[in-house]
């Protein structure tokens, strides 16, 4: 994780977020980008999808990175709200 964030030691978690409706990979990434959640190289936080479109189009596996645990929780709450469902 520190390699992705330029040497920082971020808080991170992995999980699955279930979208309210099926989406393509590009649609899902677009929602993350519009919400400012997409991870950009060199930044200290964001969300990475680490698998292609799931068979159901809804159960997206992710890794979230943030500089603090508080910020990590905020990212995961925003991720769930962005895709319209809950983090499992």
PDB file with one MODEL, atoms N, CA, C and O in Angstrom:
MODEL        1
ATOM      1  N   UNK A   1       0.804  -1.181   0.000  1.00  0.00           N
ATOM      2  CA  UNK A   1       0.000   0.000   0.000  1.00  0.00           C
ATOM      3  C   UNK A   1       0.856   1.257   0.000  1.00  0.00           C
ATOM      4  O   UNK A   1       0.517   2.241  -0.657  1.00  0.00           O
ATOM      5  N   UNK A   2       1.960   1.229   0.732  1.00  0.00           N
ATOM      6  CA  UNK A   2       2.804   2.425   0.765  1.00  0.00           C
ATOM      7  C   UNK A   2       3.394   2.726  -0.615  1.00  0.00           C
ATOM      8  O   UNK A   2       3.665   3.884  -0.930  1.00  0.00           O
ATOM      9  N   UNK A   3       3.593   1.704  -1.430  1.00  0.00           N
ATOM     10  CA  UNK A   3       4.102   1.927  -2.789  1.00  0.00           C
ATOM     11  C   UNK A   3       3.085   2.724  -3.604  1.00  0.00           C
ATOM     12  O   UNK A   3       3.471   3.596  -4.382  1.00  0.00           O
ATOM     13  N   UNK A   4       1.807   2.441  -3.438  1.00  0.00           N
ATOM     14  CA  UNK A   4       0.764   3.159  -4.172  1.00  0.00           C
ATOM     15  C   UNK A   4       0.633   4.607  -3.714  1.00  0.00           C
ATOM     16  O   UNK A   4       0.255   5.470  -4.506  1.00  0.00           O
ATOM     17  N   UNK A   5       0.934   4.880  -2.473  1.00  0.00           N
ATOM     18  CA  UNK A   5       0.738   6.217  -1.917  1.00  0.00           C
ATOM     19  C   UNK A   5       2.036   7.001  -1.773  1.00  0.00           C
ATOM     20  O   UNK A   5       2.094   7.964  -1.008  1.00  0.00           O
ATOM     21  N   UNK A   6       3.068   6.605  -2.489  1.00  0.00           N
ATOM     22  CA  UNK A   6       4.316   7.357  -2.488  1.00  0.00           C
ATOM     23  C   UNK A   6       5.100   7.276  -1.203  1.00  0.00           C
ATOM     24  O   UNK A   6       5.766   8.241  -0.827  1.00  0.00           O
ATOM     25  N   UNK A   7       5.039   6.142  -0.516  1.00  0.00           N
ATOM     26  CA  UNK A   7       5.826   5.946   0.688  1.00  0.00           C
ATOM     27  C   UNK A   7       5.072   6.192   1.982  1.00  0.00           C
ATOM     28  O   UNK A   7       5.584   5.891   3.060  1.00  0.00           O
ATOM     29  N   UNK A   8       3.864   6.732   1.894  1.00  0.00           N
ATOM     30  CA  UNK A   8       3.061   6.926   3.111  1.00  0.00           C
ATOM     31  C   UNK A   8       2.633   5.574   3.642  1.00  0.00           C
ATOM     32  O   UNK A   8       2.608   4.588   2.905  1.00  0.00           O
ATOM     33  N   UNK A   9       2.298   5.529   4.918  1.00  0.00           N
ATOM     34  CA  UNK A   9       1.770   4.303   5.523  1.00  0.00           C
ATOM     35  C   UNK A   9       0.293   4.527   5.803  1.00  0.00           C
ATOM     36  O   UNK A   9      -0.082   4.904   6.914  1.00  0.00           O
ATOM     37  N   UNK A  10      -0.550   4.296   4.797  1.00  0.00           N
ATOM     38  CA  UNK A  10      -1.972   4.610   4.939  1.00  0.00           C
ATOM     39  C   UNK A  10      -2.736   3.562   5.738  1.00  0.00           C
ATOM     40  O   UNK A  10      -2.284   2.432   5.925  1.00  0.00           O
ATOM     41  N   UNK A  11      -3.900   3.977   6.196  1.00  0.00           N
ATOM     42  CA  UNK A  11      -4.885   3.024   6.698  1.00  0.00           C
ATOM     43  C   UNK A  11      -5.545   2.449   5.445  1.00  0.00           C
ATOM     44  O   UNK A  11      -5.727   3.155   4.453  1.00  0.00           O
ATOM     45  N   UNK A  12      -5.896   1.180   5.494  1.00  0.00           N
ATOM     46  CA  UNK A  12      -6.517   0.590   4.311  1.00  0.00           C
ATOM     47  C   UNK A  12      -7.441  -0.544   4.708  1.00  0.00           C
ATOM     48  O   UNK A  12      -7.329  -1.115   5.793  1.00  0.00           O
ATOM     49  N   UNK A  13      -8.348  -0.854   3.810  1.00  0.00           N
ATOM     50  CA  UNK A  13      -9.243  -1.978   4.020  1.00  0.00           C
ATOM     51  C   UNK A  13      -9.677  -2.522   2.667  1.00  0.00           C
ATOM     52  O   UNK A  13      -9.596  -1.841   1.645  1.00  0.00           O
ATOM     53  N   UNK A  14     -10.129  -3.739   2.688  1.00  0.00           N
ATOM     54  CA  UNK A  14     -10.699  -4.341   1.486  1.00  0.00           C
ATOM     55  C   UNK A  14     -12.107  -4.790   1.825  1.00  0.00           C
ATOM     56  O   UNK A  14     -12.426  -5.048   2.985  1.00  0.00           O
ATOM     57  N   UNK A  15     -12.931  -4.881   0.822  1.00  0.00           N
ATOM     58  CA  UNK A  15     -14.300  -5.317   1.064  1.00  0.00           C
ATOM     59  C   UNK A  15     -15.068  -5.440  -0.229  1.00  0.00           C
ATOM     60  O   UNK A  15     -14.506  -5.392  -1.323  1.00  0.00           O
ATOM     61  N   UNK A  16     -16.356  -5.599  -0.076  1.00  0.00           N
ATOM     62  CA  UNK A  16     -17.269  -5.666  -1.208  1.00  0.00           C
ATOM     63  C   UNK A  16     -18.388  -4.674  -0.952  1.00  0.00           C
ATOM     64  O   UNK A  16     -18.970  -4.645   0.132  1.00  0.00           O
ATOM     65  N   UNK A  17     -18.682  -3.875  -1.941  1.00  0.00           N
ATOM     66  CA  UNK A  17     -19.814  -2.968  -1.862  1.00  0.00           C
ATOM     67  C   UNK A  17     -20.815  -3.424  -2.916  1.00  0.00           C
ATOM     68  O   UNK A  17     -20.442  -3.687  -4.060  1.00  0.00           O
ATOM     69  N   UNK A  18     -22.072  -3.517  -2.536  1.00  0.00           N
ATOM     70  CA  UNK A  18     -23.103  -3.986  -3.443  1.00  0.00           C
ATOM     71  C   UNK A  18     -23.888  -2.799  -3.965  1.00  0.00           C
ATOM     72  O   UNK A  18     -24.549  -2.094  -3.203  1.00  0.00           O
ATOM     73  N   UNK A  19     -23.810  -2.584  -5.269  1.00  0.00           N
ATOM     74  CA  UNK A  19     -24.531  -1.485  -5.905  1.00  0.00           C
ATOM     75  C   UNK A  19     -26.024  -1.799  -5.961  1.00  0.00           C
ATOM     76  O   UNK A  19     -26.432  -2.960  -5.981  1.00  0.00           O
ATOM     77  N   UNK A  20     -26.814  -0.756  -5.985  1.00  0.00           N
ATOM     78  CA  UNK A  20     -28.261  -0.922  -6.005  1.00  0.00           C
ATOM     79  C   UNK A  20     -28.748  -1.524  -7.326  1.00  0.00           C
ATOM     80  O   UNK A  20     -29.787  -2.182  -7.372  1.00  0.00           O
ATOM     81  N   UNK A  21     -27.989  -1.292  -8.387  1.00  0.00           N
ATOM     82  CA  UNK A  21     -28.343  -1.865  -9.691  1.00  0.00           C
ATOM     83  C   UNK A  21     -27.077  -2.271 -10.424  1.00  0.00           C
ATOM     84  O   UNK A  21     -26.012  -1.713 -10.157  1.00  0.00           O
ATOM     85  N   UNK A  22     -27.163  -3.231 -11.345  1.00  0.00           N
ATOM     86  CA  UNK A  22     -25.983  -3.658 -12.102  1.00  0.00           C
ATOM     87  C   UNK A  22     -25.396  -2.496 -12.912  1.00  0.00           C
ATOM     88  O   UNK A  22     -26.126  -1.659 -13.443  1.00  0.00           O
ATOM     89  N   UNK A  23     -24.070  -2.465 -12.992  1.00  0.00           N
ATOM     90  CA  UNK A  23     -23.355  -1.446 -13.754  1.00  0.00           C
ATOM     91  C   UNK A  23     -22.173  -2.081 -14.468  1.00  0.00           C
ATOM     92  O   UNK A  23     -21.658  -3.117 -14.047  1.00  0.00           O
ATOM     93  N   UNK A  24     -21.754  -1.451 -15.546  1.00  0.00           N
ATOM     94  CA  UNK A  24     -20.527  -1.864 -16.210  1.00  0.00           C
ATOM     95  C   UNK A  24     -19.345  -1.353 -15.386  1.00  0.00           C
ATOM     96  O   UNK A  24     -19.505  -0.516 -14.497  1.00  0.00           O
ATOM     97  N   UNK A  25     -18.171  -1.865 -15.696  1.00  0.00           N
ATOM     98  CA  UNK A  25     -16.968  -1.399 -15.005  1.00  0.00           C
ATOM     99  C   UNK A  25     -16.798   0.104 -15.217  1.00  0.00           C
ATOM    100  O   UNK A  25     -16.541   0.841 -14.265  1.00  0.00           O
ATOM    101  N   UNK A  26     -16.942   0.559 -16.466  1.00  0.00           N
ATOM    102  CA  UNK A  26     -16.758   1.980 -16.772  1.00  0.00           C
ATOM    103  C   UNK A  26     -17.781   2.853 -16.040  1.00  0.00           C
ATOM    104  O   UNK A  26     -17.437   3.936 -15.568  1.00  0.00           O
ATOM    105  N   UNK A  27     -19.018   2.400 -15.941  1.00  0.00           N
ATOM    106  CA  UNK A  27     -20.033   3.156 -15.200  1.00  0.00           C
ATOM    107  C   UNK A  27     -19.652   3.272 -13.725  1.00  0.00           C
ATOM    108  O   UNK A  27     -19.775   4.338 -13.122  1.00  0.00           O
ATOM    109  N   UNK A  28     -19.194   2.170 -13.160  1.00  0.00           N
ATOM    110  CA  UNK A  28     -18.826   2.168 -11.746  1.00  0.00           C
ATOM    111  C   UNK A  28     -17.651   3.100 -11.493  1.00  0.00           C
ATOM    112  O   UNK A  28     -17.675   3.885 -10.544  1.00  0.00           O
ATOM    113  N   UNK A  29     -16.629   3.022 -12.327  1.00  0.00           N
ATOM    114  CA  UNK A  29     -15.479   3.914 -12.205  1.00  0.00           C
ATOM    115  C   UNK A  29     -15.926   5.365 -12.380  1.00  0.00           C
ATOM    116  O   UNK A  29     -15.437   6.251 -11.679  1.00  0.00           O
ATOM    117  N   UNK A  30     -16.844   5.611 -13.301  1.00  0.00           N
ATOM    118  CA  UNK A  30     -17.373   6.960 -13.499  1.00  0.00           C
ATOM    119  C   UNK A  30     -18.044   7.498 -12.248  1.00  0.00           C
ATOM    120  O   UNK A  30     -17.850   8.660 -11.890  1.00  0.00           O
ATOM    121  N   UNK A  31     -18.828   6.666 -11.580  1.00  0.00           N
ATOM    122  CA  UNK A  31     -19.471   7.086 -10.329  1.00  0.00           C
ATOM    123  C   UNK A  31     -18.418   7.416  -9.261  1.00  0.00           C
ATOM    124  O   UNK A  31     -18.544   8.406  -8.540  1.00  0.00           O
ATOM    125  N   UNK A  32     -17.385   6.578  -9.167  1.00  0.00           N
ATOM    126  CA  UNK A  32     -16.325   6.846  -8.194  1.00  0.00           C
ATOM    127  C   UNK A  32     -15.627   8.168  -8.512  1.00  0.00           C
ATOM    128  O   UNK A  32     -15.364   8.973  -7.618  1.00  0.00           O
ATOM    129  N   UNK A  33     -15.334   8.377  -9.777  1.00  0.00           N
ATOM    130  CA  UNK A  33     -14.650   9.590 -10.208  1.00  0.00           C
ATOM    131  C   UNK A  33     -15.500  10.832  -9.936  1.00  0.00           C
ATOM    132  O   UNK A  33     -15.003  11.825  -9.407  1.00  0.00           O
ATOM    133  N   UNK A  34     -16.774  10.772 -10.299  1.00  0.00           N
ATOM    134  CA  UNK A  34     -17.679  11.906 -10.070  1.00  0.00           C
ATOM    135  C   UNK A  34     -17.778  12.253  -8.584  1.00  0.00           C
ATOM    136  O   UNK A  34     -17.922  13.422  -8.227  1.00  0.00           O
ATOM    137  N   UNK A  35     -17.702  11.251  -7.732  1.00  0.00           N
ATOM    138  CA  UNK A  35     -17.797  11.464  -6.285  1.00  0.00           C
ATOM    139  C   UNK A  35     -16.451  11.840  -5.665  1.00  0.00           C
ATOM    140  O   UNK A  35     -16.376  12.107  -4.466  1.00  0.00           O
ATOM    141  N   UNK A  36     -15.387  11.862  -6.472  1.00  0.00           N
ATOM    142  CA  UNK A  36     -14.056  12.182  -5.961  1.00  0.00           C
ATOM    143  C   UNK A  36     -13.447  11.060  -5.134  1.00  0.00           C
ATOM    144  O   UNK A  36     -12.587  11.303  -4.287  1.00  0.00           O
ATOM    145  N   UNK A  37     -13.890   9.836  -5.379  1.00  0.00           N
ATOM    146  CA  UNK A  37     -13.408   8.687  -4.601  1.00  0.00           C
ATOM    147  C   UNK A  37     -12.337   7.878  -5.313  1.00  0.00           C
ATOM    148  O   UNK A  37     -11.672   7.054  -4.685  1.00  0.00           O
ATOM    149  N   UNK A  38     -12.157   8.095  -6.599  1.00  0.00           N
ATOM    150  CA  UNK A  38     -11.202   7.284  -7.354  1.00  0.00           C
ATOM    151  C   UNK A  38      -9.778   7.586  -6.909  1.00  0.00           C
ATOM    152  O   UNK A  38      -9.403   8.744  -6.727  1.00  0.00           O
ATOM    153  N   UNK A  39      -8.999   6.538  -6.738  1.00  0.00           N
ATOM    154  CA  UNK A  39      -7.606   6.668  -6.311  1.00  0.00           C
ATOM    155  C   UNK A  39      -6.772   7.165  -7.481  1.00  0.00           C
ATOM    156  O   UNK A  39      -6.890   6.661  -8.598  1.00  0.00           O
ATOM    157  N   UNK A  40      -5.931   8.153  -7.220  1.00  0.00           N
ATOM    158  CA  UNK A  40      -4.994   8.672  -8.212  1.00  0.00           C
ATOM    159  C   UNK A  40      -3.581   8.434  -7.694  1.00  0.00           C
ATOM    160  O   UNK A  40      -3.310   8.706  -6.524  1.00  0.00           O
ATOM    161  N   UNK A  41      -2.665   7.932  -8.535  1.00  0.00           N
ATOM    162  CA  UNK A  41      -1.292   7.670  -8.096  1.00  0.00           C
ATOM    163  C   UNK A  41      -0.675   8.895  -7.421  1.00  0.00           C
ATOM    164  O   UNK A  41      -0.793  10.020  -7.906  1.00  0.00           O
ATOM    165  N   UNK A  42      -0.020   8.650  -6.300  1.00  0.00           N
ATOM    166  CA  UNK A  42       0.640   9.702  -5.550  1.00  0.00           C
ATOM    167  C   UNK A  42      -0.245  10.377  -4.517  1.00  0.00           C
ATOM    168  O   UNK A  42       0.250  11.125  -3.674  1.00  0.00           O
ATOM    169  N   UNK A  43      -1.548  10.124  -4.571  1.00  0.00           N
ATOM    170  CA  UNK A  43      -2.444  10.704  -3.568  1.00  0.00           C
ATOM    171  C   UNK A  43      -2.463   9.819  -2.334  1.00  0.00           C
ATOM    172  O   UNK A  43      -2.037   8.665  -2.378  1.00  0.00           O
ATOM    173  N   UNK A  44      -2.953  10.361  -1.245  1.00  0.00           N
ATOM    174  CA  UNK A  44      -2.934   9.611   0.009  1.00  0.00           C
ATOM    175  C   UNK A  44      -4.201   8.809   0.248  1.00  0.00           C
ATOM    176  O   UNK A  44      -4.293   8.099   1.250  1.00  0.00           O
ATOM    177  N   UNK A  45      -5.174   8.900  -0.637  1.00  0.00           N
ATOM    178  CA  UNK A  45      -6.396   8.149  -0.397  1.00  0.00           C
ATOM    179  C   UNK A  45      -7.259   8.008  -1.621  1.00  0.00           C
ATOM    180  O   UNK A  45      -7.107   8.724  -2.611  1.00  0.00           O
ATOM    181  N   UNK A  46      -8.182   7.053  -1.527  1.00  0.00           N
ATOM    182  CA  UNK A  46      -9.130   6.807  -2.607  1.00  0.00           C
ATOM    183  C   UNK A  46      -9.528   5.346  -2.630  1.00  0.00           C
ATOM    184  O   UNK A  46      -9.117   4.556  -1.780  1.00  0.00           O
ATOM    185  N   UNK A  47     -10.333   5.005  -3.616  1.00  0.00           N
ATOM    186  CA  UNK A  47     -10.851   3.650  -3.757  1.00  0.00           C
ATOM    187  C   UNK A  47     -10.337   3.042  -5.048  1.00  0.00           C
ATOM    188  O   UNK A  47     -10.342   3.685  -6.098  1.00  0.00           O
ATOM    189  N   UNK A  48      -9.892   1.798  -4.960  1.00  0.00           N
ATOM    190  CA  UNK A  48      -9.461   1.019  -6.124  1.00  0.00           C
ATOM    191  C   UNK A  48     -10.394  -0.177  -6.270  1.00  0.00           C
ATOM    192  O   UNK A  48     -10.650  -0.890  -5.299  1.00  0.00           O
ATOM    193  N   UNK A  49     -10.898  -0.398  -7.471  1.00  0.00           N
ATOM    194  CA  UNK A  49     -11.609  -1.641  -7.761  1.00  0.00           C
ATOM    195  C   UNK A  49     -10.548  -2.627  -8.187  1.00  0.00           C
ATOM    196  O   UNK A  49      -9.746  -2.312  -9.066  1.00  0.00           O
ATOM    197  N   UNK A  50     -10.512  -3.804  -7.602  1.00  0.00           N
ATOM    198  CA  UNK A  50      -9.416  -4.703  -7.929  1.00  0.00           C
ATOM    199  C   UNK A  50      -9.831  -5.955  -8.654  1.00  0.00           C
ATOM    200  O   UNK A  50      -9.122  -6.961  -8.633  1.00  0.00           O
ATOM    201  N   UNK A  51     -10.964  -5.896  -9.289  1.00  0.00           N
ATOM    202  CA  UNK A  51     -11.386  -6.996 -10.156  1.00  0.00           C
ATOM    203  C   UNK A  51     -12.272  -6.387 -11.231  1.00  0.00           C
ATOM    204  O   UNK A  51     -12.856  -5.321 -11.035  1.00  0.00           O
ATOM    205  N   UNK A  52     -12.368  -7.059 -12.352  1.00  0.00           N
ATOM    206  CA  UNK A  52     -13.234  -6.587 -13.419  1.00  0.00           C
ATOM    207  C   UNK A  52     -14.685  -6.706 -12.972  1.00  0.00           C
ATOM    208  O   UNK A  52     -14.958  -7.104 -11.840  1.00  0.00           O
ATOM    209  N   UNK A  53     -15.608  -6.366 -13.850  1.00  0.00           N
ATOM    210  CA  UNK A  53     -17.036  -6.384 -13.534  1.00  0.00           C
ATOM    211  C   UNK A  53     -17.430  -7.739 -12.946  1.00  0.00           C
ATOM    212  O   UNK A  53     -17.134  -8.780 -13.533  1.00  0.00           O
ATOM    213  N   UNK A  54     -18.095  -7.730 -11.792  1.00  0.00           N
ATOM    214  CA  UNK A  54     -18.544  -8.995 -11.200  1.00  0.00           C
ATOM    215  C   UNK A  54     -19.677  -9.591 -12.041  1.00  0.00           C
ATOM    216  O   UNK A  54     -20.369  -8.860 -12.749  1.00  0.00           O
ATOM    217  N   UNK A  55     -19.868 -10.896 -11.969  1.00  0.00           N
ATOM    218  CA  UNK A  55     -20.910 -11.551 -12.779  1.00  0.00           C
ATOM    219  C   UNK A  55     -22.300 -10.937 -12.583  1.00  0.00           C
ATOM    220  O   UNK A  55     -23.079 -10.870 -13.534  1.00  0.00           O
ATOM    221  N   UNK A  56     -22.618 -10.492 -11.374  1.00  0.00           N
ATOM    222  CA  UNK A  56     -23.941  -9.902 -11.142  1.00  0.00           C
ATOM    223  C   UNK A  56     -23.977  -8.401 -11.433  1.00  0.00           C
ATOM    224  O   UNK A  56     -25.045  -7.789 -11.395  1.00  0.00           O
ATOM    225  N   UNK A  57     -22.810  -7.802 -11.725  1.00  0.00           N
ATOM    226  CA  UNK A  57     -22.744  -6.374 -12.008  1.00  0.00           C
ATOM    227  C   UNK A  57     -22.969  -5.489 -10.799  1.00  0.00           C
ATOM    228  O   UNK A  57     -23.041  -4.267 -10.932  1.00  0.00           O
ATOM    229  N   UNK A  58     -23.080  -6.084  -9.624  1.00  0.00           N
ATOM    230  CA  UNK A  58     -23.415  -5.330  -8.416  1.00  0.00           C
ATOM    231  C   UNK A  58     -22.396  -5.455  -7.289  1.00  0.00           C
ATOM    232  O   UNK A  58     -22.188  -4.493  -6.550  1.00  0.00           O
ATOM    233  N   UNK A  59     -21.758  -6.605  -7.137  1.00  0.00           N
ATOM    234  CA  UNK A  59     -20.898  -6.897  -5.976  1.00  0.00           C
ATOM    235  C   UNK A  59     -19.443  -6.533  -6.280  1.00  0.00           C
ATOM    236  O   UNK A  59     -18.644  -7.379  -6.681  1.00  0.00           O
ATOM    237  N   UNK A  60     -19.126  -5.267  -6.081  1.00  0.00           N
ATOM    238  CA  UNK A  60     -17.811  -4.750  -6.452  1.00  0.00           C
ATOM    239  C   UNK A  60     -16.804  -4.921  -5.318  1.00  0.00           C
ATOM    240  O   UNK A  60     -17.028  -4.459  -4.199  1.00  0.00           O
ATOM    241  N   UNK A  61     -15.683  -5.596  -5.623  1.00  0.00           N
ATOM    242  CA  UNK A  61     -14.601  -5.742  -4.657  1.00  0.00           C
ATOM    243  C   UNK A  61     -13.696  -4.516  -4.764  1.00  0.00           C
ATOM    244  O   UNK A  61     -13.400  -4.042  -5.861  1.00  0.00           O
ATOM    245  N   UNK A  62     -13.267  -4.014  -3.620  1.00  0.00           N
ATOM    246  CA  UNK A  62     -12.485  -2.782  -3.602  1.00  0.00           C
ATOM    247  C   UNK A  62     -11.421  -2.823  -2.515  1.00  0.00           C
ATOM    248  O   UNK A  62     -11.458  -3.638  -1.593  1.00  0.00           O
ATOM    249  N   UNK A  63     -10.475  -1.905  -2.666  1.00  0.00           N
ATOM    250  CA  UNK A  63      -9.536  -1.556  -1.606  1.00  0.00           C
ATOM    251  C   UNK A  63      -9.668  -0.055  -1.408  1.00  0.00           C
ATOM    252  O   UNK A  63      -9.663   0.705  -2.377  1.00  0.00           O
ATOM    253  N   UNK A  64      -9.786   0.369  -0.167  1.00  0.00           N
ATOM    254  CA  UNK A  64      -9.840   1.794   0.162  1.00  0.00           C
ATOM    255  C   UNK A  64      -8.569   2.152   0.925  1.00  0.00           C
ATOM    256  O   UNK A  64      -8.135   1.411   1.807  1.00  0.00           O
ATOM    257  N   UNK A  65      -7.977   3.290   0.579  1.00  0.00           N
ATOM    258  CA  UNK A  65      -6.756   3.788   1.214  1.00  0.00           C
ATOM    259  C   UNK A  65      -7.015   5.193   1.718  1.00  0.00           C
ATOM    260  O   UNK A  65      -7.664   5.988   1.038  1.00  0.00           O
ATOM    261  N   UNK A  66      -6.513   5.507   2.904  1.00  0.00           N
ATOM    262  CA  UNK A  66      -6.668   6.850   3.462  1.00  0.00           C
ATOM    263  C   UNK A  66      -5.536   7.127   4.442  1.00  0.00           C
ATOM    264  O   UNK A  66      -4.923   6.193   4.960  1.00  0.00           O
ATOM    265  N   UNK A  67      -5.254   8.397   4.701  1.00  0.00           N
ATOM    266  CA  UNK A  67      -4.161   8.719   5.616  1.00  0.00           C
ATOM    267  C   UNK A  67      -4.467   8.371   7.077  1.00  0.00           C
ATOM    268  O   UNK A  67      -3.543   8.169   7.865  1.00  0.00           O
ATOM    269  N   UNK A  68      -5.746   8.299   7.447  1.00  0.00           N
ATOM    270  CA  UNK A  68      -6.124   7.977   8.827  1.00  0.00           C
ATOM    271  C   UNK A  68      -7.303   6.998   8.814  1.00  0.00           C
ATOM    272  O   UNK A  68      -7.985   6.841   7.801  1.00  0.00           O
ATOM    273  N   UNK A  69      -7.525   6.352   9.945  1.00  0.00           N
ATOM    274  CA  UNK A  69      -8.660   5.435  10.052  1.00  0.00           C
ATOM    275  C   UNK A  69      -9.992   6.182   9.975  1.00  0.00           C
ATOM    276  O   UNK A  69     -10.968   5.662   9.434  1.00  0.00           O
ATOM    277  N   UNK A  70     -10.029   7.380  10.507  1.00  0.00           N
ATOM    278  CA  UNK A  70     -11.254   8.183  10.428  1.00  0.00           C
ATOM    279  C   UNK A  70     -11.592   8.487   8.976  1.00  0.00           C
ATOM    280  O   UNK A  70     -12.741   8.345   8.558  1.00  0.00           O
ATOM    281  N   UNK A  71     -10.601   8.902   8.215  1.00  0.00           N
ATOM    282  CA  UNK A  71     -10.811   9.200   6.782  1.00  0.00           C
ATOM    283  C   UNK A  71     -11.188   7.935   6.021  1.00  0.00           C
ATOM    284  O   UNK A  71     -11.996   7.990   5.094  1.00  0.00           O
ATOM    285  N   UNK A  72     -10.618   6.806   6.399  1.00  0.00           N
ATOM    286  CA  UNK A  72     -10.945   5.531   5.765  1.00  0.00           C
ATOM    287  C   UNK A  72     -12.425   5.206   5.956  1.00  0.00           C
ATOM    288  O   UNK A  72     -13.099   4.800   5.010  1.00  0.00           O
ATOM    289  N   UNK A  73     -12.920   5.381   7.154  1.00  0.00           N
ATOM    290  CA  UNK A  73     -14.342   5.147   7.421  1.00  0.00           C
ATOM    291  C   UNK A  73     -15.205   6.080   6.575  1.00  0.00           C
ATOM    292  O   UNK A  73     -16.223   5.657   6.026  1.00  0.00           O
ATOM    293  N   UNK A  74     -14.807   7.337   6.470  1.00  0.00           N
ATOM    294  CA  UNK A  74     -15.544   8.299   5.644  1.00  0.00           C
ATOM    295  C   UNK A  74     -15.580   7.854   4.183  1.00  0.00           C
ATOM    296  O   UNK A  74     -16.622   7.937   3.533  1.00  0.00           O
ATOM    297  N   UNK A  75     -14.446   7.385   3.669  1.00  0.00           N
ATOM    298  CA  UNK A  75     -14.398   6.907   2.282  1.00  0.00           C
ATOM    299  C   UNK A  75     -15.361   5.743   2.050  1.00  0.00           C
ATOM    300  O   UNK A  75     -16.071   5.701   1.045  1.00  0.00           O
ATOM    301  N   UNK A  76     -15.374   4.809   2.987  1.00  0.00           N
ATOM    302  CA  UNK A  76     -16.247   3.644   2.820  1.00  0.00           C
ATOM    303  C   UNK A  76     -17.724   4.016   2.910  1.00  0.00           C
ATOM    304  O   UNK A  76     -18.550   3.439   2.203  1.00  0.00           O
ATOM    305  N   UNK A  77     -18.062   4.966   3.765  1.00  0.00           N
ATOM    306  CA  UNK A  77     -19.450   5.437   3.848  1.00  0.00           C
ATOM    307  C   UNK A  77     -19.833   6.145   2.551  1.00  0.00           C
ATOM    308  O   UNK A  77     -20.927   5.936   2.026  1.00  0.00           O
ATOM    309  N   UNK A  78     -18.945   6.970   2.042  1.00  0.00           N
ATOM    310  CA  UNK A  78     -19.210   7.666   0.767  1.00  0.00           C
ATOM    311  C   UNK A  78     -19.287   6.689  -0.400  1.00  0.00           C
ATOM    312  O   UNK A  78     -20.093   6.878  -1.311  1.00  0.00           O
ATOM    313  N   UNK A  79     -18.464   5.653  -0.382  1.00  0.00           N
ATOM    314  CA  UNK A  79     -18.509   4.632  -1.429  1.00  0.00           C
ATOM    315  C   UNK A  79     -19.876   3.964  -1.446  1.00  0.00           C
ATOM    316  O   UNK A  79     -20.483   3.821  -2.508  1.00  0.00           O
ATOM    317  N   UNK A  80     -20.365   3.556  -0.284  1.00  0.00           N
ATOM    318  CA  UNK A  80     -21.681   2.914  -0.197  1.00  0.00           C
ATOM    319  C   UNK A  80     -22.771   3.862  -0.683  1.00  0.00           C
ATOM    320  O   UNK A  80     -23.668   3.448  -1.417  1.00  0.00           O
ATOM    321  N   UNK A  81     -22.704   5.116  -0.288  1.00  0.00           N
ATOM    322  CA  UNK A  81     -23.714   6.091  -0.714  1.00  0.00           C
ATOM    323  C   UNK A  81     -23.642   6.329  -2.217  1.00  0.00           C
ATOM    324  O   UNK A  81     -24.675   6.494  -2.868  1.00  0.00           O
ATOM    325  N   UNK A  82     -22.450   6.349  -2.767  1.00  0.00           N
ATOM    326  CA  UNK A  82     -22.264   6.606  -4.201  1.00  0.00           C
ATOM    327  C   UNK A  82     -22.876   5.506  -5.052  1.00  0.00           C
ATOM    328  O   UNK A  82     -23.484   5.778  -6.088  1.00  0.00           O
ATOM    329  N   UNK A  83     -22.716   4.264  -4.614  1.00  0.00           N
ATOM    330  CA  UNK A  83     -23.252   3.151  -5.391  1.00  0.00           C
ATOM    331  C   UNK A  83     -24.658   2.757  -4.934  1.00  0.00           C
ATOM    332  O   UNK A  83     -25.278   1.861  -5.507  1.00  0.00           O
ATOM    333  N   UNK A  84     -25.150   3.434  -3.901  1.00  0.00           N
ATOM    334  CA  UNK A  84     -26.530   3.274  -3.504  1.00  0.00           C
ATOM    335  C   UNK A  84     -26.846   2.084  -2.619  1.00  0.00           C
ATOM    336  O   UNK A  84     -27.999   1.661  -2.544  1.00  0.00           O
ATOM    337  N   UNK A  85     -25.849   1.539  -1.950  1.00  0.00           N
ATOM    338  CA  UNK A  85     -26.140   0.382  -1.098  1.00  0.00           C
ATOM    339  C   UNK A  85     -25.184   0.360   0.066  1.00  0.00           C
ATOM    340  O   UNK A  85     -24.678   1.404   0.477  1.00  0.00           O
ATOM    341  N   UNK A  86     -24.927  -0.826   0.606  1.00  0.00           N
ATOM    342  CA  UNK A  86     -24.107  -0.937   1.801  1.00  0.00           C
ATOM    343  C   UNK A  86     -22.812  -1.690   1.551  1.00  0.00           C
ATOM    344  O   UNK A  86     -22.709  -2.493   0.624  1.00  0.00           O
ATOM    345  N   UNK A  87     -21.828  -1.415   2.393  1.00  0.00           N
ATOM    346  CA  UNK A  87     -20.549  -2.121   2.352  1.00  0.00           C
ATOM    347  C   UNK A  87     -20.715  -3.409   3.154  1.00  0.00           C
ATOM    348  O   UNK A  87     -21.214  -3.379   4.279  1.00  0.00           O
ATOM    349  N   UNK A  88     -20.300  -4.539   2.582  1.00  0.00           N
ATOM    350  CA  UNK A  88     -20.403  -5.825   3.261  1.00  0.00           C
ATOM    351  C   UNK A  88     -19.080  -6.180   3.928  1.00  0.00           C
ATOM    352  O   UNK A  88     -18.968  -7.234   4.555  1.00  0.00           O
TER     353      UNK A  88
ENDMDL
END
